[in-house]
C-alpha cells in the first residue's frame, strides 16, 4: 500500500539503485506522463528489474508522486528565491517562473503532462499539504499591484507558471520551423520578450522609443533572440 502523501520523501534519493530508478523515472514520466509510463521502461533505464524497483517504491503511483512533489517544491523554491533577489512586479514574476522552469526542463515536462491530465496528483498533494501552494500565493501577492481590475492574480500566476513550463520544455519544438535552433539564452530572451512585452509592443511604444527592460538581470532587449527583428 502507498504511504500517505504527507509522509513521502522529498528530493533525489541517496546514490545507488534508488538514484538510478529516480533518474530513469523522471525521464519516463517526462516523455509519457503518469498514465503512459511503464514500470518496465523505468526499470530498464535504471538497469534493474521491476521487483527491485518495488523494493524502493510500493508502486508506480508512489514513485510518480514523490517525483512530482520534488519537482514542484524545487521549482517553487527557485521562484521564491528569484523573487526575493530580484525586483518586484509582474515582470519579475514572469522572469522568475521562466528561469525556474528552464533550470529543470525534464521537471517542466513532468508538470506539463500533469496539467494536461487535469493535475489530479497535484490536487491531492496540495490537499494533504497546503503549504505547497504558499509560494504560488506569494507570487500572486507580488503580481497583484500590477494586475488589471477583474483579473485574479492567483489565476494569472497559474497561467504564467503553466506557460513557463511549456516553453521551457519545448525549445526543441522550434527545430522544424527554423534553420538554426536558438541557444538556451537566446530562447530565454525570446520567451521573456514575448511574455513580458507581448506581440504588440512596437505599436504600444510612444514615439518609437526603446523597448522597456524586463524585471532585472538578463532582461531581454533588442536583438535578444533570432525570432524577431530589432
C-alpha positions in Angstrom: 0.0 0.0 0.0 1.2 3.5 -0.8 2.3 5.7 2.1 0.2 8.9 2.9 1.2 11.9 0.8 2.4 13.8 3.9 5.0 11.1 4.8 6.6 10.8 1.4 10.3 11.5 0.8 11.3 14.7 -0.9 14.2 15.1 -3.3 16.7 12.8 -5.0 17.4 9.6 -3.0 20.8 8.5 -2.0 23.2 7.2 -4.6 22.8 3.7 -5.8 19.9 1.8 -7.4 17.3 4.2 -6.0 19.0 7.1 -7.6 19.1 5.3 -11.0 15.4 4.5 -10.7 14.7 8.1 -9.8 16.6 9.4 -12.8 15.0 6.9 -15.2 11.5 7.6 -13.9 11.9 11.3 -14.4 12.8 10.7 -18.0 10.0 8.2 -18.5 7.4 10.4 -16.8 8.6 13.5 -18.7 8.1 11.7 -22.1 4.9 9.7 -21.4 3.2 11.2 -18.3 1.9 9.1 -15.5 -0.6 7.0 -17.5 1.8 6.3 -20.4 4.8 5.5 -18.3 5.7 1.8 -17.9 7.4 0.3 -14.9 9.3 -2.0 -17.3 10.7 1.1 -19.1 11.7 2.7 -15.8 13.4 -0.5 -14.6 15.2 -0.9 -17.9 16.5 2.6 -17.8 17.8 2.1 -14.3 19.5 -1.2 -15.2 17.5 -3.2 -12.7 14.4 -5.4 -12.6 10.9 -4.4 -11.6 11.0 -6.4 -8.4 14.0 -4.4 -7.2 12.2 -1.2 -8.1 9.3 -2.2 -5.9 11.6 -2.7 -3.0 12.2 1.1 -3.1 8.7 2.3 -4.1 5.5 0.4 -3.5 4.0 1.3 -6.8 4.4 3.4 -10.0 2.0 5.9 -8.3 4.2 6.2 -5.2 7.2 6.9 -7.4 5.4 9.4 -9.5 4.0 11.3 -6.6 7.5 11.5 -5.0 9.0 12.9 -8.2 6.1 15.3 -8.8 6.3 16.6 -5.3 10.1 17.1 -5.6 9.7 18.9 -9.0 7.0 21.2 -7.6 9.0 22.1 -4.4 12.2 22.7 -6.4 10.5 25.0 -8.9 8.5 26.8 -6.2 11.7 27.3 -4.1 13.5 28.7 -7.1 10.7 31.1 -7.9 10.7 32.3 -4.3 14.4 32.8 -4.3 14.4 34.7 -7.6 11.6 36.9 -6.5 13.4 37.7 -3.2 16.7 38.5 -5.0 15.2 40.4 -8.0 12.8 43.3 -8.5 9.1 43.2 -7.9 6.0 43.5 -10.1 4.5 41.5 -13.0 7.8 41.3 -15.0 9.6 39.8 -12.0 7.0 37.0 -11.7 7.3 36.2 -15.4 11.1 36.1 -15.3 11.2 34.1 -12.1 8.9 31.4 -13.5 10.6 31.2 -16.8 14.1 30.9 -15.2 12.9 28.3 -12.6 11.3 26.1 -15.3 14.3 26.4 -17.7 16.6 25.3 -14.9 14.9 21.9 -15.0 13.4 21.1 -18.4 12.6 17.5 -17.5 10.7 18.7 -14.5 8.9 21.2 -16.6 7.8 18.4 -19.0 6.5 16.4 -16.0 4.5 19.4 -14.8 3.0 20.0 -18.3 1.9 16.4 -18.6 0.3 16.6 -15.1 -1.5 19.8 -16.1 -2.8 18.1 -19.3 -4.3 15.3 -17.2 -6.1 17.9 -15.1 -3.5 18.0 -12.3 -5.1 15.2 -10.2 -1.9 14.3 -8.3 -1.0 18.0 -7.7 -4.5 18.5 -6.3 -4.0 15.6 -3.9 -0.6 16.9 -2.8 -2.0 20.4 -2.2 -4.9 18.9 -0.2 -2.6 16.9 2.0 0.0 19.7 2.5 -1.5 23.2 1.9 2.0 24.8 2.4 2.9 23.5 -1.0 0.8 26.2 -2.7 2.0 29.1 -0.5 4.8 30.1 -2.9 2.2 30.4 -5.6 0.1 32.8 -3.4 3.3 34.7 -2.6 4.0 35.2 -6.3 0.3 36.3 -6.7 0.9 39.0 -4.0 3.9 40.3 -5.9 1.8 40.3 -9.1 -1.3 41.9 -7.6 -0.3 45.6 -7.7 0.1 45.5 -11.5 -2.8 43.2 -12.2 -5.7 44.9 -14.2 -9.0 45.1 -12.5 -11.0 42.0 -12.8 -8.0 39.7 -13.3 -7.4 37.2 -10.5 -3.7 37.4 -9.6 -3.7 33.7 -8.4 -5.1 32.5 -11.8 -2.6 34.8 -13.5 0.3 33.2 -11.7 -1.1 29.7 -12.5 -1.2 30.7 -16.2 2.3 32.2 -16.2 3.6 29.1 -14.5 2.0 26.8 -17.0 3.2 28.8 -20.0 6.7 28.9 -18.5 6.7 25.2 -18.0 5.5 24.7 -21.6 8.1 26.9 -23.3 10.9 25.6 -21.0 10.2 22.0 -22.2 9.7 22.7 -25.9 12.7 24.5 -27.3 13.3 21.5 -29.5 9.8 22.0 -31.0 11.2 25.0 -32.9 13.5 22.7 -34.9 11.2 22.1 -37.9 10.5 25.8 -38.3 13.9 27.4 -38.2 17.2 26.7 -39.9 19.2 27.3 -36.6 17.9 26.2 -33.2 18.4 29.1 -30.8 20.8 28.5 -27.9 19.2 28.4 -24.5 20.0 32.0 -23.6 18.5 33.3 -26.9 15.5 31.1 -26.4 15.1 32.6 -22.9 15.3 36.1 -24.3 12.7 35.3 -26.9 10.3 33.8 -24.4 10.7 36.7 -21.9 10.4 39.3 -24.6 7.1 37.7 -25.8 5.6 37.1 -22.4 6.6 40.5 -20.9 6.1 42.8 -23.8 3.6 40.9 -26.0 3.1 40.8 -29.7 2.1 44.5 -30.0 4.9 46.0 -28.0 6.2 48.0 -31.0 2.8 49.8 -31.5 2.5 50.4 -27.8 5.8 52.2 -27.5 5.4 56.0 -27.8 7.4 57.7 -30.5 9.2 54.5 -31.4 11.1 54.6 -28.0 13.3 51.9 -26.7 11.8 48.6 -25.5 11.4 48.7 -21.7 13.6 46.2 -19.8 12.1 43.2 -18.1 12.4 42.5 -14.4 16.1 42.5 -13.6 19.3 40.9 -14.8 19.3 39.3 -18.2 16.1 41.1 -19.2 15.6 40.7 -23.0 16.1 43.7 -25.1 16.5 44.4 -28.8 18.2 41.5 -30.6 17.8 39.1 -27.7 16.5 36.4 -30.0 16.8 35.4 -33.6 13.0 35.1 -33.7 12.2 38.8 -34.2 13.7 41.9 -35.7 15.1 44.8 -33.9 
